[in-house]
């Protein structure tokens, strides 16, 4: 009977460890090749770990909630079923590891308090917890730090950037005069003054109401959306585009394209191609803000919002989209969308975006007002394509005809993108869509 180790895989250059959320198999269970064995969470994404071997789960080497380094074995798999009554109980993680991860005290006094799930809805990496413990940062202080990481999570740089202001904040609390709230400086918003605390409205329950606890991803999304609206003054410009040529071209070519390439040709890669062209014309859309500095991005990395079966949202990123032809964009869009729905995205595949597209037309919506994913400064929503009567200009005069029309909604950060640039950009995207070559070869 051979025995192999199931290893915590490498999930990106910046990811060195992951937390075990849930074991999907028990000891003694049969495991098929590529069947998920456990669910893990990093600071950026949740994912499943499939088994590269077929066999039986012999032993779990870590428990749910434990943090495991990349490259370490998390379980043992045997090629044959264990003998009856010969199963080995799952060992507990080393005591030192358990202490620093699960019960690390975070306090600003000698008594100390631990960060528990019941006390906070935010996810903190072991490194952030460790720094908070060493610096005596309380749970309340940690909750007040604005996060610049994925989905608004507090990163190492965020907590280190907070430390210079920590003494000032504590000193302010001891003064009898009316308190003055110190600004929290982060790498993404150095000059943003901390907003005054907002009192949440009381919610009363009525007969028949059902209380549903947010899942972990929904809590992260909620924090991220609120954070983005607090940081960026959102403005939205709208354009209605005549995409008749685009629709006719796709209808003419989609069957042959799928037969030849094995890929479905959706509207998403076509719109992304036009967005990339417009970004090259208006590079100041492809930027980020760091305090009073503007970072002009060299790479064009397009995020594409994807709805998950759970109802949550995730945004995988097509890296260097300007270097891909239409086939490359189509393959990337389909691959990322499929793996997003099956929870198989890697952490590096949902970070590094410089501009984002969300296709609200998928749900039959004609337009939307999307929220900017930080630290980007703009996002575009593509509405449903509908047949409408429209004026057609011809050399012989104007006529009325049935055309395929689509609204584009462009939300942008008014700190750095004025109405002229924001409006010109969405108009240029519409121009490229309207000027689509109906005779284009693929």
N, C-alpha and C positions, 0 to 999 in steps of 0.2 A: 504494500500500500504506500503510494507516494504522497508526500505532503508539500504544499507550496504556500508561500506567503502572499497575501493580498496587500499591496503597497499603496500608501497614500500618494496619488499621482501628482506630478507637477502641473499646476493650473495657471501658469503665467509667470512672467519674469519677476513681478512684484509680489507674488504670493508665496509665502514660506510655510504657512500653517493653515489648518482648517479645523472647525469645530464639528464634532459628530452630533447631528441633530436627531437622527432616528435610525435604528437598525431595522432593515426591511426583512431580514432573515434571522431566524433563531438557530442556536447550535443544534446540529443534527439535520437541518433542512437541506434539501437537495438544491443545487444551484446549476442553472444552465449557463452555457457560454454567453457572455455579454449580458447576463441578467443582473439588474441592479441589486446590490447587497446592502447599501446604506446610503443615507442622505447626509450631506455635509454643507456647511455654510462658511464662507469667507467674508471679508469686509466688503466684497463687491457683488457676490452672486451666490445663490443656493444651487446645488447640483447633486446628481446621483453618481455613485461610483459603481460601475459595472464590473463583473468578474471576468478576467481574461482566461479563466479556466472553468471547466465543468467538473462538478464533484459535489462534496458535502461540506457545509460549514462546520469545521471541527472545533474552533475556539475563537471567541472574540477577545482581542487583546486590549480593547479600550471600551469604556462605557459611554452612553449618551451624555453629552455635555462636556466631554473631554476634548482638549485641544491637542492635535497631533501634528507633528512636523512633517513636511513633505519628504517622501522617501522612506518613512518608517512603515513597518508592517502594522496593519490594523486588525488582521484576522488570519487564521490558518485554514486552508482548504485541503481536504483529503480527497483522493480519487475514489475511495470506497466509503460506504456508509459505516459509521462507528458501530461497534458491537453494542447490543442492548445493555443498558446499565453501566456503560463505560464512558459516559459523557463527562467532560471536565468542566467545572463551573468557571464562568468568565472571571478572570482576575481583575482586581481593581487596579486603577492607574497608580503609578508611584505616588507616595504620600506627598512628596515635595511638589510634584506637578499639580496635584489636586489642590494644594493649598494656594498656590500662586494664581491659579486660574479661576477656580470655583468660589473661593472664599477670600479673595484678596481684599483686605480692608482698605477703604478709601475714606479718609477723614481728615479733618483739620484740628483734631484734638486727640488727647491720649486715649479716649475711650474707643474711638474708631467705629465705622459702620461699613458693612459690605454692600456692594452693588448687587441687588437681587432683582429677579425678574418682576417681582411684585412692586418694586420701587421705581422702576424705569421701563419705558417702552422702547428705548433706544438700544441699539446693539453697539457694544464697545469691544474692540479687539483686545487680546491679552496685553499687547504692548501699551495701549492707551491706559488700561487699568493699572498696569505696573507703574507707569509714570505718575498717574494720579495718586497712587498709594505713596510713592516716594516723596512727592511734593505736598502731600497733605491736602489734596483737593477733595472737597466734600461731594456727595452725590448731587446736591442742589447746584453747586458750582459747575460740575461736569455737564449737567443738563442745560446750563445757560450758554455753553460754548457753541458757537455756530460752526457747523461742520462743512468742509469743502470737499469731502470725499464722496464716493458714489452714494446716491440717495441721501445726501446730507449727513453722512456719518462723520464722526470726529476722527481726524487722522493724527498721526504723530506731529506733523507740522502745526496743526490747529492747536493742540494742547501745549506745544512748546511756545507758540506765539502768544498764548494766553498767559503764560507764567510771568512776563514782565509787568502785567497789569494786576496780578493776583494780590500783591501787597496793597495796592491802591484801593482795590475793591473792599478788602477786609478793613482797611483804615476808615473808609467811608462809613462802614456799618457801625462804627463805634462813636461817631460824632452825633451830638444831639440836634444839630441843625438839620433842616430838611435834606434828605439824602439826594445825592446827585449820581445818576447812573453813569458809570464809566463806559466808554466805547470798548467793545471787544474787537480786537484787531486780529484778522486772519489773513492768510496769504491771498485769498480771493477778494476780500473786501476790507482793505486797510483803512479806508476813510469812512466806512459806513458806521453811523452812530447806532448803538443798540436801541431798538424800538422799545417804547414803554410797554410794560406788561399789559396784556389784553385780558379783561375779565371774561371768562367763558360764560355763556348764558346757561342758566339752570335748565335741566331737561327733566320734565315730569313724565311719569309713566302712566299709561292709560290701560284699561282692561283689554286683554288680548295681545298686548305688545310682547314682542320677543326680543331678548337681548342677545346680540351676536358679537362676540369678541373679534376684533380685527386680527387677521393672521399677521405673521411677522413682516411679510413683504408689504402688506397694505399699510402698516404703521410706518415703514420706511418711506413709501411713496407719499404718504400724507405729510410727513415731516419735510420731505424734499420739495413738495409743491408750495407749502407755506414759506419755506426758506427762499425759494426763487422769487415769489411775489414780494417778499420783504426787501430783497436785494435789488431787483431790477424793476424800474418803472416801465410797465408793459404798454406798448402801443401796437395796434393791429391795422394793417392796410389790406384792402380787398381788390381783386381783379377778377373779372369773368372772362375766361378764355374760350375761344372757339376751337375745339380739338377734333373737328370732324375728320381732317386728314389723318390725324394720329389714330383715331378709332378705325377708319377704313383700312389703313395700312396694317394695323394689328389683326383685324378680322381676316385680312387676305393672307397673312403670313403665319398665324399662330399654329395652325395644324402642321404645316411643313416644318416649322421651327421645332415643335415638340417631337415630331417623328425623327428629325435629323439629329437634334442635340439632346433629346431626352429630358428637356426642361420645359415647363409651362411658361409662356410669355405673358406676364401680367403687365398692368400699367405702371407699377412701381418702378422698375428699372428704367422705363422710358422717361418718367418724370425726374428721376434722379439724374439721368444723363443731362437733361435740360438745366437742372439746378447747378450741376457742376460747371456747365458752360457759363452760366450767369455769375457764379462765384469768381471765375477767371476774369470776367468783365468788371466785377465789383469786389475786389479782394478785401475791402474793409468790412465786409459782412463776415468774413472768415477770421474772426478775432476773439480774444478773451480780455477781461479786465482784471488787473492786479493792482488794487488801490488806485493810484493816479496814473498807472502805466497801462498802455494798450499793447497787447501781445498779438502781433500779426502772424498767423499760422502759415507755415510753409506747406504742410500737408493738407489735403482736402479729405477729411474723414466724415462720411455721411452716416448719421444715426438714423435708424428706421424703427419707429415705434411699432411694437407688436403686442397684440392682446393675447394673454395666456388663457387656457381653459378655465383657470380659477377666477377669471375676471380681472386679474391684476395686469399690470403693464410692464414691459421690459423694452429696452432700447439697445439692440445689438448694433454694432458699428461696422460699416464697410470701410476698411482702411485704404487710403490712397485711391479713392474712387476715380480720380482724374486719370489714373494710369490704366483703367480697365475699359475694354470695348463693351458693346452692348451684350455680347454673350457672357463676358466676365461679370458684368453687373447682374445679369439675370441669374447666373449660377450662385453668386454671392447672396443675392436677395432670397432665393429659394432655400439655400442651405441654412442661412441664419434663421429664417422664419420657421423652418421645420424643426431645427434643434432648439429654438426658443420654446416651441409648443411642447417638446418632449423633455424639457429641463436638462438639456445637454450642452448648454453654452459654457465656455470657459471664461474666467474672470476678465482676461485681457480683451475678450470680444465684446464687452459692454462698456469699455472705457476708451477715452481718447477721441471722442467725437468732437468735430468742430462746427457742424451744422446738422440740423435734424429735420426729417420729413415725417409727418404723421398723416396717414390716409384715412380721414374720417368718412370718406365716401364708401368705405367697406361696409359701414353700418347704415348706409342710406342717407347720411347727413349731407346737406349741400354746402355747409361751411362750418367753421368752428373758430374758437379763440384759444389756441393752444398756449400752454405755459412753457417758458424757455427752460431747457435743461441746463443748469449751471455747470461749468462756467462759460457756456456758449452765450452768444448775444442775440440769436435769432432762431426761429423755427417756422416751418411752413406746413399748413394743413391743406390737403387736396380733397375737395368735395366730390360728391357723386356726379357722374357724367349723365346728363339728362338731355333728351331731345326737346328743343324749344324752337318756336318761330323766331327768326332773326333777320335783320336787314343785311342783304348781300350786295356789296358794291361791285358792279361790272362796268366794262367800257361802254355798254349800251344803256347804263342807268341802274338805279337801285331796284332790287326785287326783294320779295319776302320768300324765305325758304326754311326748311327744317334742318337745324344744325345741332351738332352735339356740343353742349356747353358745360363748362366746369368752373366753379369758383375756387380761387386760390386765396387763402388767408395767411398773411405774413405777420407774425408777432415778433417784435424786436425790442431790444433794450434801449430806451430813449436816453440813457446816460451817454451813449457813444454812437448810436445810430439815429440820425435825424430823420424826419419824415421824407425828405427828398431822397436820401439813400434807400430807406426802407421801401418807399413807393416805387422808385426806379428799378430796384432789384426784382420785386415781384412782377412788375410789368415786363422785365426782360425775360424772366422765366416763361411768362405767358406768350411772349413773342416767339421763343424757341419752340414751344408746344404748337402754336398756330402755324408756324412755318415748316412743320415736319414734312420731309420729302416723301410724298406718297409713292414714289417709284424707287425708294431706297432698297438696295440689295442687302441681304443678310447672309 
